[in-house]
Amino acid sequence: GGHGWRFGEEPGTVFCVSAGKDELAELKLGPIAAIGGKTLTVRFRTETLPYLQMWRNQQDPANVLGIEPVSHRWVGRSELETAGEFNILQPGESRRFGLRFSIL
């Protein structure tokens, strides 16, 4: 499936979806006329970035689309904590993320 550029209520909104069960998720946006018909591809590892959040702001003078692979659902911190999904880094811990943007 897909979404049109103008998703949600005006002048902008946010949505967040699961990135799926595969090791890598991929999002393609295009072809984009302003850059010669090329396509933006975003690939990311779902182990540490299991959700894809997108937002847009078309309130004058803005015309912005945000594409953000993220580590959690689009809910408040307290809801994440209650559900046991608030996984904050502790001192000395680290995480690895895999993220690639390309325009072809």
DSSP file (Angstrom, degrees, kcal/mol; ACC not computed):
  #  RESIDUE AA STRUCTURE BP1 BP2  ACC     N-H-->O    O-->H-N    N-H-->O    O-->H-N    TCO  KAPPA ALPHA  PHI   PSI    X-CA   Y-CA   Z-CA
    1    1 A G              0   0    0      0, 0.0     2,-0.3     0, 0.0     0, 0.0   0.000 360.0 360.0 360.0-167.9    0.0    0.0    0.0
    2    2 A G        -     0   0    0      2,-0.0     2,-0.4     0, 0.0     0, 0.0  -0.970 360.0-118.8-168.7 178.1    0.9    3.6    0.3
    3    3 A H        -     0   0    0     -2,-0.3     4,-0.1     4,-0.0     2,-0.1  -0.985  24.9-122.8-132.6 142.5    0.0    7.1    1.4
    4    4 A G        -     0   0    0     -2,-0.4     3,-0.2     2,-0.1    -2,-0.0  -0.343  36.0-103.2 -73.7 166.9   -0.5   10.2   -0.5
    5    5 A W  S    S+     0   0    0      1,-0.2     2,-1.2    -2,-0.1    -1,-0.1   0.863 115.6  59.9 -59.2 -37.8    1.5   13.3    0.4
    6    6 A R  S    S+     0   0    0      6,-0.0     2,-0.3     4,-0.0    -1,-0.2  -0.635  73.4 158.6 -96.9  77.7   -1.5   14.9    2.2
    7    7 A F        +     0   0    0     -2,-1.2     6,-0.1    -3,-0.2    49,-0.1  -0.736  47.2   3.3 -98.3 150.1   -2.2   12.3    4.9
    8    8 A G  S    S-     0   0    0     -2,-0.3     5,-0.1     4,-0.1     2,-0.1  -0.135 106.4 -26.9  73.8-171.2   -4.2   13.1    8.0
    9    9 A E  S    S-     0   0    0      3,-0.2     3,-0.5     1,-0.1    -2,-0.1  -0.407  85.6 -64.6 -79.2 153.4   -5.8   16.4    8.9
   10   10 A E  S    S+     0   0    0      1,-0.3    -1,-0.1    -2,-0.1    -2,-0.0  -0.489 111.6  18.2 -76.8 149.7   -4.6   19.8    7.6
   11   11 A P  S    S-     0   0    0      0, 0.0    47,-2.4     0, 0.0    -1,-0.3  -0.985 126.4 -42.2 -88.8   3.2   -2.1   21.4    7.9
   12   12 A G  E     -A   57   0A   0     -3,-0.5     2,-0.3    45,-0.2    45,-0.2  -0.971  49.0-174.4-178.6 166.9   -0.2   18.4    9.1
   13   13 A T  E     -A   56   0A   0     43,-0.5    43,-1.9    -2,-0.3     2,-0.4  -0.937  20.9-118.5-160.4 177.7   -0.2   15.2   11.2
   14   14 A V  E     -A   55   0A   0     -2,-0.3     2,-0.3    41,-0.2    41,-0.2  -0.976  22.0-179.3-127.6 140.8    1.9   12.3   12.5
   15   15 A F  E     -A   54   0A   0     39,-2.7    39,-2.8    -2,-0.4     2,-0.4  -0.986   7.0-163.7-136.2 155.7    1.4    8.6   12.0
   16   16 A C  E     +A   53   0A   0     -2,-0.3     2,-0.3    37,-0.2    37,-0.2  -0.997  11.1 176.4-139.9 128.7    3.5    5.7   13.3
   17   17 A V  E     -A   52   0A   0     35,-2.5    35,-2.9    -2,-0.4     2,-0.1  -0.906  38.6 -91.8-130.7 157.3    3.4    2.1   12.0
   18   18 A S  E     -A   51   0A   0     -2,-0.3    33,-0.3    33,-0.2     3,-0.1  -0.427  27.8-139.4 -63.6 141.4    5.3   -1.1   12.7
   19   19 A A        -     0   0    0     31,-3.2     3,-0.2     1,-0.3    32,-0.2   0.503  49.7-114.6 -82.2  -3.9    8.3   -1.6   10.4
   20   20 A G        -     0   0    0     30,-0.4    -1,-0.3     1,-0.1     5,-0.1  -0.374  27.2 -73.5  99.7-179.0    7.5   -5.3   10.1
   21   21 A K  S    S+     0   0    0     -2,-0.1    -1,-0.1    -3,-0.1     4,-0.1   0.532  91.2 103.9 -98.4  -9.9    9.1   -8.5   11.1
   22   22 A D  S    S-     0   0    0     -3,-0.2    24,-0.2     2,-0.1    -3,-0.0  -0.288  81.6-115.1 -70.9 161.0   12.0   -8.6    8.5
   23   23 A E  S    S+     0   0    0      1,-0.1    23,-2.3    22,-0.1    24,-0.5   0.864 102.1  35.0 -63.3 -37.0   15.5   -7.7    9.5
   24   24 A L  E    S-C   45   0B   0     21,-0.2     2,-0.3    22,-0.1    21,-0.2  -0.941  70.0-157.9-120.7 142.0   15.5   -4.7    7.3
   25   25 A A  E     -C   44   0B   0     19,-2.7    19,-2.1    -2,-0.4     2,-0.4  -0.871  10.6-161.3-112.2 152.3   12.6   -2.3    6.4
   26   26 A E  E     -C   43   0B   0     -2,-0.3     2,-0.4    17,-0.2    17,-0.2  -0.999   9.6-172.7-138.9 137.5   12.5   -0.1    3.3
   27   27 A L  E     -C   42   0B   0     15,-2.6    15,-2.9    -2,-0.4     2,-0.4  -0.996   7.9-163.8-126.9 132.5   10.5    3.0    2.4
   28   28 A K  E     -C   41   0B   0     -2,-0.4     2,-0.5    13,-0.2    13,-0.2  -0.966   5.0-173.2-119.5 136.1   10.6    4.5   -1.1
   29   29 A L  E     -C   40   0B   0     11,-2.8    11,-2.6    -2,-0.4     3,-0.2  -0.961  39.1 -52.2-127.8 111.5    9.4    8.0   -1.9
   30   30 A G  E     -     0   0B   0     -2,-0.5     9,-0.2     1,-0.3     2,-0.2  -0.909  33.4 -99.8 149.9-177.9    9.3    8.9   -5.5
   31   31 A P  E     -     0   0B   0      0, 0.0     2,-0.6     0, 0.0    -1,-0.3   0.408  60.0-160.9 -69.7 146.7    9.8    9.4   -8.3
   32   32 A I  E > > -C   38   0B   0      6,-2.9     5,-1.9    -3,-0.2     3,-1.5  -0.907  11.3-158.2-108.5 112.6   10.3   13.1   -7.3
   33   33 A A  G > 5S+     0   0    0     -2,-0.6     3,-1.7     1,-0.3    -1,-0.1   0.856  88.1  64.5 -58.5 -39.2   10.1   15.5  -10.2
   34   34 A A  G 3 5S+     0   0    0      1,-0.3    -1,-0.3     2,-0.1    -2,-0.0   0.671 107.0  43.2 -63.5 -17.0   12.0   18.3   -8.4
   35   35 A I  G X 5S-     0   0    0     -3,-1.5     3,-0.7     3,-0.2    -1,-0.3  -0.143 131.8 -84.3-121.4  37.7   15.2   16.0   -8.4
   36   36 A G  T < 5S-     0   0    0     -3,-1.7    -3,-0.2     1,-0.2    -2,-0.1   0.768  82.0 -58.4  73.5  27.9   14.9   14.7  -11.9
   37   37 A G  T 3 <S+     0   0    0     -5,-1.9    -1,-0.2     1,-0.2    -4,-0.2   0.638  94.3 148.6  79.7  13.0   12.6   11.8  -11.3
   38   38 A K  E <   -C   32   0B   0     -6,-0.7    -6,-2.9    -3,-0.7     2,-0.4  -0.324  40.9-128.6 -78.2 165.4   14.8   10.2   -8.7
   39   39 A T  E     -     0   0B   0     -8,-0.2    65,-2.1    -9,-0.2     2,-0.5  -0.953   6.5-137.5-119.7 133.5   13.5    8.1   -5.7
   40   40 A L  E     -CD  29 103B   0    -11,-2.6   -11,-2.8    -2,-0.4     2,-0.4  -0.781  22.9-167.3 -85.1 127.3   14.5    8.5   -2.1
   41   41 A T  E     -CD  28 102B   0     61,-3.0    61,-2.2    -2,-0.5     2,-0.5  -0.976   6.6-168.4-118.5 130.4   15.0    5.1   -0.4
   42   42 A V  E     +CD  27 101B   0    -15,-2.9   -15,-2.6    -2,-0.4     2,-0.4  -0.981   8.5 179.9-117.7 122.8   15.2    4.7    3.4
   43   43 A R  E     +CD  26 100B   0     57,-2.7    57,-2.9    -2,-0.5     2,-0.3  -0.964   6.7 168.3-122.3 140.4   16.4    1.4    4.7
   44   44 A F  E     -CD  25  99B   0    -19,-2.1   -19,-2.7    -2,-0.4     2,-0.3  -0.999  38.3-105.3-152.9 151.9   16.8    0.6    8.4
   45   45 A R  E  >  -C   24   0B   0     53,-2.2     4,-1.0    -2,-0.3     3,-0.4  -0.605  22.5-155.3 -76.7 130.5   17.4   -2.4   10.8
   46   46 A T  T  4 S+     0   0    0    -23,-2.3    -1,-0.1    -2,-0.3   -22,-0.1   0.577  79.5  81.9 -85.7  -9.5   14.2   -3.3   12.6
   47   47 A E  T  4 S+     0   0    0    -24,-0.5    -1,-0.2     1,-0.2    50,-0.1   0.918 115.6  12.6 -60.5 -42.8   15.9   -4.9   15.6
   48   48 A T  T  4 S+     0   0    0     -3,-0.4    -1,-0.2     1,-0.2    -2,-0.2   0.550 135.8  46.0-110.9 -12.4   16.5   -1.4   17.2
   49   49 A L     <  +     0   0    0     -4,-1.0    22,-0.2     1,-0.1    -1,-0.2  -0.647  63.9 159.2-127.2  73.7   14.2    0.7   15.1
   50   50 A P        +     0   0    0      0, 0.0   -31,-3.2     0, 0.0   -30,-0.4   0.468  56.3  57.2 -82.0  -0.5   11.0   -1.3   14.9
   51   51 A Y  E     -AB  18  70A   0     19,-2.0    19,-2.9   -33,-0.3     2,-0.5  -0.923  64.7-145.5-129.9 154.8    8.6    1.5   14.0
   52   52 A L  E     -AB  17  69A   0    -35,-2.9   -35,-2.5    -2,-0.3     2,-0.4  -0.984  16.9-169.1-119.1 121.7    8.4    4.1   11.2
   53   53 A Q  E     -AB  16  68A   0     15,-2.9    15,-3.2    -2,-0.5     2,-0.4  -0.921   5.2-177.6-110.2 133.8    7.0    7.5   12.1
   54   54 A M  E     +AB  15  67A   0    -39,-2.8   -39,-2.7    -2,-0.4     2,-0.3  -0.980   3.8 173.2-129.7 145.6    6.1   10.0    9.4
   55   55 A W  E     -AB  14  66A   0     11,-1.9    11,-3.4    -2,-0.4     2,-0.3  -0.967  11.0-161.3-144.8 160.2    4.9   13.5    9.8
   56   56 A R  E     -AB  13  65A   0    -43,-1.9   -43,-0.5    -2,-0.3     2,-0.4  -0.993   6.0-166.1-143.1 151.5    4.1   16.5    7.7
   57   57 A N  E     +AB  12  64A   0      7,-2.3     7,-2.5    -2,-0.3   -45,-0.2  -0.945  15.3 164.3-137.6 113.8    3.7   20.2    8.2
   58   58 A Q        +     0   0    0    -47,-2.4     2,-0.5    -2,-0.4   -46,-0.1  -0.020  30.6 131.5-119.7  29.5    2.1   22.3    5.5
   59   59 A Q  S >  S-     0   0    0      1,-0.1     3,-2.6   -48,-0.1    -2,-0.0  -0.734  72.4 -62.6 -80.9 125.2    1.3   25.4    7.5
   60   60 A D  T 3  S+     0   0    0     -2,-0.5    -1,-0.1     1,-0.4     3,-0.1  -0.167 124.9  16.5 -49.4 135.0    2.6   28.4    5.5
   61   61 A P  T 3  S+     0   0    0      0, 0.0    -1,-0.4     0, 0.0     2,-0.1  -0.953 113.6  83.1 -95.0  11.9    5.4   28.9    4.8
   62   62 A A    <   +     0   0    0     -3,-2.6     2,-0.0     1,-0.1     0, 0.0  -0.344  36.4 171.8 -76.7 154.9    6.4   25.3    5.6
   63   63 A N        +     0   0    0     -3,-0.1     2,-0.4    -5,-0.1    -5,-0.2  -0.488  32.1 153.0-155.0  75.1    6.1   22.3    3.2
   64   64 A V  E     -B   57   0A   0     -7,-2.5    -7,-2.3     2,-0.0     2,-0.4  -0.879  30.8-168.5-123.5 139.7    7.9   19.6    5.2
   65   65 A L  E     -B   56   0A   0     -2,-0.4     2,-0.4    -9,-0.2    -9,-0.2  -0.997  13.1-156.8-123.0 129.0    7.7   15.8    5.3
   66   66 A G  E     -B   55   0A   0    -11,-3.4   -11,-1.9    -2,-0.4     2,-0.5  -0.907   6.8-170.2-108.0 133.8    9.6   13.9    8.1
   67   67 A I  E     +B   54   0A   0     -2,-0.4   -13,-0.2   -13,-0.2    -2,-0.0  -0.974  16.1 171.2-121.9 112.9   10.6   10.3    7.8
   68   68 A E  E     -B   53   0A   0    -15,-3.2   -15,-2.9    -2,-0.5     2,-0.3  -0.901  27.6-153.7-133.7 105.3   11.8    8.8   11.0
   69   69 A P  E     -B   52   0A   0      0, 0.0     2,-0.3     0, 0.0   -17,-0.2  -0.630  36.2-172.4 -65.6 131.4   12.6    5.2   11.8
   70   70 A V  E     -B   51   0A   0    -19,-2.9   -19,-2.0    -2,-0.3     3,-0.0  -0.840  37.4-129.3-134.2 166.0   12.1    5.1   15.6
   71   71 A S  S    S+     0   0    0     -2,-0.3     2,-0.3   -22,-0.2    16,-0.1   0.484  86.1  30.4 -93.0  -5.4   12.5    2.8   18.6
   72   72 A H  S    S-     0   0    0    -21,-0.1    -2,-0.1   -23,-0.1    14,-0.0  -0.964  85.2 -86.0-151.4 164.5    9.0    3.1   20.1
   73   73 A R        -     0   0    0     -2,-0.3     2,-1.7     1,-0.1     7,-0.1  -0.200  50.6 -98.5 -66.1 163.6    5.3    3.6   19.3
   74   74 A W  S    S+     0   0    0    -58,-0.1     2,-0.3   -60,-0.0    -1,-0.1  -0.578  85.5 106.7 -87.2  73.8    3.8    7.1   19.0
   75   75 A V  S    S-     0   0    0     -2,-1.7     5,-0.0     1,-0.0    -3,-0.0  -0.887  76.3 -74.9-140.0 170.5    2.4    7.2   22.5
   76   76 A G     >  -     0   0    0     -2,-0.3     4,-1.9     1,-0.1     3,-0.3  -0.238  40.8-112.3 -68.9 158.5    3.3    9.1   25.7
   77   77 A R  H  > S+     0   0    0      1,-0.2     4,-2.6     2,-0.2     5,-0.2   0.876 116.2  55.6 -57.7 -41.5    6.2    8.1   27.9
   78   78 A S  H  > S+     0   0    0      1,-0.2     4,-2.4     2,-0.2    -1,-0.2   0.874 106.5  50.4 -64.1 -36.7    3.9    7.0   30.7
   79   79 A E  H  > S+     0   0    0     -3,-0.3     4,-2.0     2,-0.2    -1,-0.2   0.902 110.9  49.3 -66.9 -40.1    2.1    4.6   28.4
   80   80 A L  H  <>S+     0   0    0     -4,-1.9     5,-2.9     2,-0.2     6,-0.8   0.919 111.9  48.9 -62.4 -43.3    5.4    3.1   27.2
   81   81 A E  H ><5S+     0   0    0     -4,-2.6     3,-1.2     4,-0.2    -2,-0.2   0.923 110.9  49.6 -62.4 -45.1    6.5    2.7   30.8
   82   82 A T  H 3<5S+     0   0    0     -4,-2.4    -1,-0.2     1,-0.3    -2,-0.2   0.867 111.9  48.6 -61.3 -38.4    3.2    1.0   31.9
   83   83 A A  T 3<5S-     0   0    0     -4,-2.0    -1,-0.3    -5,-0.2    -2,-0.2   0.460 114.9-116.2 -81.9  -1.2    3.5   -1.4   28.9
   84   84 A G  T < 5S+     0   0    0     -3,-1.2    -3,-0.2    -4,-0.4    -2,-0.1   0.748  86.0 115.2  72.6  23.1    7.1   -2.3   29.7
   85   85 A E      < +     0   0    0     -5,-2.9     2,-1.2    -6,-0.2    -4,-0.2   0.371  36.3 103.4-105.9   1.7    8.2   -0.8   26.4
   86   86 A F        +     0   0    0     -6,-0.8     2,-0.9    -5,-0.1   -14,-0.0  -0.737  47.3 176.9 -89.5  98.7   10.3    2.1   27.8
   87   87 A N        -     0   0    0     -2,-1.2     2,-0.2   -16,-0.1    -1,-0.1  -0.681   5.4-178.7-109.4  76.6   13.8    0.8   27.3
   88   88 A I        -     0   0    0     -2,-0.9     2,-0.2     1,-0.1    -2,-0.0  -0.486  32.8-105.7 -79.2 144.9   16.1    3.6   28.4
   89   89 A L        -     0   0    0     -2,-0.2    -1,-0.1     4,-0.1     3,-0.1  -0.479  32.6-145.4 -68.1 136.3   19.9    3.1   28.1
   90   90 A Q    >   -     0   0    0     -2,-0.2     3,-2.6     1,-0.1    -1,-0.0  -0.649  40.5 -71.0 -96.3 159.4   21.6    2.5   31.4
   91   91 A P  T 3  S+     0   0    0      0, 0.0    -1,-0.1     0, 0.0     3,-0.1  -0.245 123.3  15.3 -52.3 131.5   25.1    3.9   32.2
   92   92 A G  T 3  S+     0   0    0      1,-0.3     2,-0.1    -3,-0.1    -3,-0.0   0.237 100.2 119.0  87.8 -12.9   27.7    1.9   30.2
   93   93 A E    <   -     0   0    0     -3,-2.6    -1,-0.3     2,-0.0     2,-0.3  -0.433  40.0-173.7 -82.2 159.9   25.1    0.4   27.8
   94   94 A S        -     0   0    0     -2,-0.1     2,-0.3    -3,-0.1    -4,-0.1  -0.964  10.4-156.7-145.9 163.0   25.1    0.9   24.1
   95   95 A R        -     0   0    0     -2,-0.3     2,-0.4    -6,-0.0   -47,-0.0  -0.976  12.4-137.5-138.6 152.4   23.0    0.1   21.1
   96   96 A R        -     0   0    0     -2,-0.3     2,-0.4     2,-0.0   -48,-0.1  -0.928  18.0-168.4-112.6 137.0   23.7   -0.2   17.4
   97   97 A F        -     0   0    0     -2,-0.4     2,-0.5   -49,-0.1   -51,-0.1  -0.937  10.1-152.8-122.3 145.3   21.4    1.2   14.8
   98   98 A G        +     0   0    0     -2,-0.4   -53,-2.2   -53,-0.2     2,-0.3  -0.977  26.7 157.2-120.7 120.5   21.4    0.7   11.0
   99   99 A L  E     -D   44   0B   0     -2,-0.5     2,-0.4   -55,-0.2   -55,-0.2  -0.993  12.7-179.9-146.3 131.5   20.0    3.4    8.8
  100  100 A R  E     -D   43   0B   0    -57,-2.9   -57,-2.7    -2,-0.3     2,-0.4  -0.994   6.8-171.0-138.0 130.1   20.7    4.3    5.1
  101  101 A F  E     +D   42   0B   0     -2,-0.4     2,-0.3   -59,-0.2   -59,-0.2  -0.964  16.0 170.2-113.6 135.1   19.3    7.1    3.0
  102  102 A S  E     -D   41   0B   0    -61,-2.2   -61,-3.0    -2,-0.4     2,-0.5  -0.995  24.8-152.8-143.5 150.6   19.9    7.0   -0.8
  103  103 A I  E      D   40   0B   0     -2,-0.3   -63,-0.2   -63,-0.2   -65,-0.0  -0.970 360.0 360.0-123.4 112.9   18.6    9.0   -3.8
  104  104 A L              0   0    0    -65,-2.1   -64,-0.1    -2,-0.5    -1,-0.1   0.343 360.0 360.0-128.3 360.0   18.8    7.0   -7.0
